[in-house]
Amino acid sequence: MTATVAAGSTFKRWGGACKGTAPSCTVTLKESQNATAIIDLLPITLNVTKTGSGSGTVTSVPAGIDCGTTCSSTYSPDFAAHGDDPDKGRENEHNRENGYDSKNPHEPQDHDEPGYGKPAAVVTLTAAPTTGSTFEGWFGACTGTAPTCTVTMDQTQNVTARFMPMKVTLTASKTGNGTGTLTSLQTGIDCGDTCTASYDWGTSVTLAATPATGSTFTGWSGACTGTADTCTVTMDQLHNVTADFTLLKFTLTATKIGSGTGTLSSSPAGIDCGAVCNSSYDWNTPVTLTATPAAGSTFEGWAGACTGSATVCTVTMNQAQTVSADFAPAFKTLSITKTGSGTGTVASAPAGIDCGATCSADFATDTVITLTASPATGSTFQGWFGVCTGSAATCTVTLSQTKSAIATFSAPAVTTYEYDANGNLTKIKDPLGRIRQYQYDALNQQIRQLEPHPTIIGSTLGQIDTTYDSLGQITGITDPRNLTTTYNIDSLGNQSQQTSPDTGITLADHDAAGNHLTTRTDARGKTASYHYDSLNRITQRADDDQTVNYAWDTCTNGIGRLCSLSNNNSSISYSYDTATAGSLKKAKAPVQPR
């Protein structure tokens, strides 16, 4: 007989009428014989693999797999048939070798009946996740999510166990009357809006507390402690973290100024000044202050964080703030100042101001006061400035607060003259301080006149340029507009015609000797006549509008000089010094009626 084994099995030996381990056996049939071929399954390998980002172990029954460290093991059929009972295995082996049935060892077994040899092993695997992980399921020879799995070892088997980290929830919350945000360095918490997130077991999560404008972070509670603005939580269980945000406090300081008295109070309460003049408030709180003047005082207005004169003011406490309230006595002061070259007095009704001597007085608030300006002899009242305006002698003031007025008095007008070393007039200064200047050529002929600005003292408005012929006679004058008037000179050296861009052509006649201008006729046909004394000095100029008379020799140091000019309405007198060859020193005009 020859024993032939299938794949995965091995011929072990003969039993009964055949002995030995060779696959062939010869039996001489002298009588009925039993022979047994013992064929066993080959040992089979079971491989276990772990996957996933979690951790855990896989163990086996029968022993062999402890994965952990030992993740592969081989199994023989003995373990499948008898488990951990080796005596039972040896008994079955003996019976097979002697041709007995393992279930009824006293009955000979049919040598040709299938079932001889060892059956396939059966291995039970158990998956155990470590702390912080979960078992997700089996793959390969095992399937499902139960932690145990049975594998029949009829061939090499591969089993995969998947372990994943547990997910643990972190919940963030905020407390306090302030505002702010909580964020995690690892994506998940943005609280703000997202205040709960799940993380793998064992993950270190760093939280950062950021206060909003006007708030401050005061500390952690729950899984975090302390006051640092960052905190790290290890996710080994469910965790709750609370961040406390508190509104910043800013101080409002109230002060009272002025010589009056009163109180300041606030809503919300805090300021009662009086006694308590500073208080702290939460950031951005609107604080309404009320100023209440005491009897005999008035509230004048605010300074600092409040402005205006209303008794109520609201301050927003987005920083430290300071407010001042001005209280004044109920009496207000009216002050008078006198200016100008003249003299006079200012009096008030009701009485109090008599300036003269008393130029300041106190009156009850809101008193209506009439001021009257009275110029002294020889002076005129020019007008008011300050709380009063205009040129009327009286002015009315409502004394709602301290006020002042200026009264200007002027003396008779005086014009001064200056000359160069050659006796040429170089400068004229009028009573208003306006200056007209003159320039001369080498022949002492006036070639330029600088005109003063009529309202801006010290400024020049323009210039007048004069040209001459070779005999020193004026041939043209160019005004500040750059317009030129030309002059025609006759054979006797007299001006016979004037051509002006403004007045047209003016004709002049002279006496037979050519010495004196006798008539002048303008472009309108109007004629002026001129008369002279025996010294050929003009004594009168007459036209249709007025007659001007000239007087000579009658004034101080005035021999041979013009002493006055007069017309139908006014006159001008002149005086001369002696230090500069009798040069004109002063021209005096009487004060004209207003």
Stockholm file with secondary structure:
# STOCKHOLM 1.0

chainA/1-594         MTATVAAGSTFKRWGGACKGTAPSCTVTLKESQNATAIIDLLPITLNVTKTGSGSGTVTSVPAGIDCGTTCSSTYSPDFAAHGDDPDKGRENEHNRENGYDSKNPHEPQDHDEPGYGKPAAVVTLTAAPTTGSTFEGWFGACTGTAPTCTVTMDQTQNVTARFMPMKVTLTASKTGNGTGTLTSLQTGIDCGDTCTASYDWGTSVTLAATPATGSTFTGWSGACTGTADTCTVTMDQLHNVTADFTLLKFTLTATKIGSGTGTLSSSPAGIDCGAVCNSSYDWNTPVTLTATPAAGSTFEGWAGACTGSATVCTVTMNQAQTVSADFAPAFKTLSITKTGSGTGTVASAPAGIDCGATCSADFATDTVITLTASPATGSTFQGWFGVCTGSAATCTVTLSQTKSAIATFSAPAVTTYEYDANGNLTKIKDPLGRIRQYQYDALNQQIRQLEPHPTIIGSTLGQIDTTYDSLGQITGITDPRNLTTTYNIDSLGNQSQQTSPDTGITLADHDAAGNHLTTRTDARGKTASYHYDSLNRITQRADDDQTVNYAWDTCTNGIGRLCSLSNNNSSISYSYDTATAGSLKKAKAPVQPR
#=GR chainA/1-594 SS CBCCCCTTEEEEEEEETCCSSSSBCCCCCSSCCCEEEEEEECCEEEEEEEESSSCEEEEEESSCCEETTBCEEEECHHHHHHTTCHHHHHHHHHHHHTTBCSSSTTSBCCTTSTTCSCCCEEEEEEEEECTTEEEEEEEETCCBSSSEEEEEESSCEEEEEEEEECEEEEEEEEESSSCEEEEESSTTCEETTBCEEEEETTCEEEEEEEECTTEEEEEEEETCCSSSSEEEEECSSCEEEEEEEEECEEEEEEEEESSSCEEEEEESSCCEETTBCEEEEETTCEEEEEEEECTTEEEEEEEETCCSSCSEEEEECSSCEEEEEEEEESEEEEEEEEESSSCEEEEEESSCCEETTBCEEEEETTEEEEEEEEECTTCEEEEEEETCCBSSSEEEEEESSCEEEEEEEECCCEEEEEECTTSCEEEEECTTSCEEEEEECTTSCEEEEEEECSSSTTCEEEEEEEEECTTSCEEEEECTTSCEEEEEECTTSCEEEEEETTTEEEEEEECTTSCSEEEEECTTSCEEEEEECTTSCEEEEECSSCEEEEEESCSTTCTTSEEEEECSSCEEEEEECSTTTTCEEEEECCCCCC
#=GC SS_cons         CBCCCCTTEEEEEEEETCCSSSSBCCCCCSSCCCEEEEEEECCEEEEEEEESSSCEEEEEESSCCEETTBCEEEECHHHHHHTTCHHHHHHHHHHHHTTBCSSSTTSBCCTTSTTCSCCCEEEEEEEEECTTEEEEEEEETCCBSSSEEEEEESSCEEEEEEEEECEEEEEEEEESSSCEEEEESSTTCEETTBCEEEEETTCEEEEEEEECTTEEEEEEEETCCSSSSEEEEECSSCEEEEEEEEECEEEEEEEEESSSCEEEEEESSCCEETTBCEEEEETTCEEEEEEEECTTEEEEEEEETCCSSCSEEEEECSSCEEEEEEEEESEEEEEEEEESSSCEEEEEESSCCEETTBCEEEEETTEEEEEEEEECTTCEEEEEEETCCBSSSEEEEEESSCEEEEEEEECCCEEEEEECTTSCEEEEECTTSCEEEEEECTTSCEEEEEEECSSSTTCEEEEEEEEECTTSCEEEEECTTSCEEEEEECTTSCEEEEEETTTEEEEEEECTTSCSEEEEECTTSCEEEEEECTTSCEEEEECSSCEEEEEESCSTTCTTSEEEEECSSCEEEEEECSTTTTCEEEEECCCCCC
//
